[in-house]
Amino acid sequence: MSKKIISLVLLVSLQFASVAFAQIKPNSYAVSSAHELATEAGLSIMAQGGNAYDAAVAVSAALAVVEPASSGIGGGGFWLLQSHDDSISVMIDGREVAPGAAYRDMYLDEEGNVDRDLAVNGGLAAGIPGAPAGWVYIAENYGTLPLSVLLAPAIDLAANGFPADEKYVTLLAMREEVMNRWPETAAIFMPEGSVPEVGDLIVQTDLANTLRAIVENGRDGFYKGEVAELLVEGTRAVGGIWTMEDLANYTVKERTPITTTYKGYELITAPPPSSGGIAIAQMLNLIEAYDIDEMTSVERTHLLSEAMRRAYRDRALYLGDTDFVDVPIDLLLSKDYAAGMRTNLRLDRATPSSMLADDPDIWPEGNNTTHFSLIDAEGNMVSATLTVNLAYGAAYVPPGTGVLLNNEMDDFSAKPGAPNAFGLVGFEANEIEPYKRMLSSMSPTIVRSPERVAVIGTPGGSRIITMVFLGLLDFIDGHGPDSWVSLPRFHHQYLPDQISIEPDSMSAEDVAALEALGHKVQEGRRAWGNMHGVMWDMEANQMEAAHDPRWSSGGAEVVPVKR
Ligand code: DON
């Protein structure tokens, strides 16, 4: 047979295979989340016949109760929904927005410096929450079960309590001092007056009531009426600027995911107001011209770091809320643009970040989010990353609501070129404007070939994007979720101009070799991220789920179904 005929036969059989796999159904369903009680909530919904989207609402609401450090009813997030037959492929954007009275320089002091305390603690730090609107939107538009069923596990955990775990305690110790500024807030999370011991029961009565108000009145239970009044009053009492109109006007957006291809795999990921999908696609486009499988670990780390550096530069310069600013998405995602980025990339030395700053008009002079992944028994998928920003958000609960406020306003660029809590810089595209969404790094992602699909994501601030990037490359290399979630991590974000690595994650020889190429290598004091992944191998019809070993509280489970 000629080569041409062989490739034709191969192509046709691949297409048959892909059609065949598109028609098979999983023999199980699976959830991987940052808390085993939230994972159980999702599994129980699917056991009652709910679909992946129903389960996502239940997991999100349960996480809001049992993992308050990371996400919650006072925060926001992105839910990437993908049906097995592709009739649904959408990102539900429940990101917070700036209040109507917000303005560009609202965090600058008299000297023009960013007041970091105002930017991250108390009422002024909080954007208008999007999470509860997101839950209701998903339930009403994509789910099959009522909110009374979907929120039942969360209400039960809030009303009757859950045991504090290692993560709850560790992260609370970091925020204890700030939280103690507001005794009523401290009393919820530290009922005995100090950071609880692992195993102590945390009961959130007001939160249970707010959740019940949502069951009764849908989104109006939160965004209008009594709860809204308490939120506005409580936020304004501590320097906030929220109004009833801000809450009533909050809207969830449906966004078309960013897609690209890499080595025969299709990537479906988060569009703006996340920067993650564009950055990941840019990095894949850049590296696809190289044979990374043939590279040494140093060569590979160097190349990937150079790709990271370039993608984060573009993030800083161009990315923001597309409802407010023009983002050159098509250009940034084009393979030609990636080819352009490669022209100043050298395999034998690092490119100083300062050499890439080439836009004089806009260039200046000078953990705790959560991710869950799930697949239902029909093969429908949800990849969701949710957040209140820093640990325990703004560390403040408006009295009577149980709603721990986010401090997402710090994801805006408070001043051109001034680093935020994650060291990220930004300019006009991400400056503060009323009702604008602050730029995010959250990157809920799905990667698939005709034979295998991965649902992947993680918290980790600015490092989310690079973790998802490394994780999906590992999946494409043929590994399962146990491997992606436990990979040692490295990261470059353009500024500061350094490769960050997890403690003890790289040999001294590799560090020395990277330094010889011109990189600064900075070993962190702690590991980062909390990745949760699910994989469905359609060829073998086998499901796998894994949670990050860096925290003990995660829950990953696969439940077989009988057909
Ligand atoms: O949306 C973002 O990019 C950030 N607010 C995420 C914060 C985060 O992941 C903190 N986690 N460690």
Boltz pocket constraint, residues with backbone or C-beta under 6 A from the ligand:
constraints:
  - pocket:
      binder: B
      contacts: [[A, 367], [A, 368], [A, 369], [A, 387], [A, 388], [A, 389], [A, 390], [A, 408], [A, 411], [A, 439], [A, 440], [A, 441], [A, 442], [A, 458], [A, 459], [A, 460], [A, 461], [A, 462], [A, 464]]
      max_distance: 6.0
